[in-house]
């Protein structure tokens, strides 16, 4: 399917462009864009893997796991710094200490990333073309609605006592659902439903903001020498994440109702 190949080629080119920048400097924008690109690429190859089990997307992505993890750790620090800076409840001196320690952690993670790059070797992402997989356009077209219909009930399912792990899994499935939709952006007859996309974006934002606070709380608790700063910052993030989850539950209900009536 040429339109899906076009998406794949553009995606890999963008990921490798961002990766080349990150090798030189750990800038926030290329790291963010790289992470988003990797998630889209992962969703694409897991989609193809759902058609052909012999493709083994997990194995294809395995060589890049170590640099992905290091870059992901740096991205977590960037998010944590932004959150700490935005919290008026935290004493300015405590905020400075937390940010100083976070930036120190980011430098360590960046050194680990650099060590993961083989000497005299340009790090780049290479994945097989869709044509080389032998998967037909007919199989791809047939599998798209099947996979989306498998993901949707898991996304829309709700319960009054879902824990953080279950919410995180739902967030991952929602991203995968959207990325599969995005993969067909160059394909005629596969346009987005704008109403659905709008609701997905709201839900993604709420769950993303919630997850940022969960990760930041875990991250700053692991920092050395900041024990005296943790009380206010942790309690503030816990209060915010409860509010964000409450809003996410409301929008999840709206999303479910929209699908029932669409």
BELNOR-V980656 format. One record per helix or strand of 3 or more residues. SS is the DSSP state (H for helix, E for strand). FROM is the first residue (numbers start at 1). TO is the last residue. If there is no record, write none. Layout:
ss = (SS/SS)
from = (FROM/FROM)
to = (TO/TO)
//
This chain:
ss = (H/H/H/H/H/H/H/H/H/H/H)
from = (2/28/53/57/65/92/130/137/164/194/227)
to = (24/51/55/62/86/115/133/156/183/221/261)
//
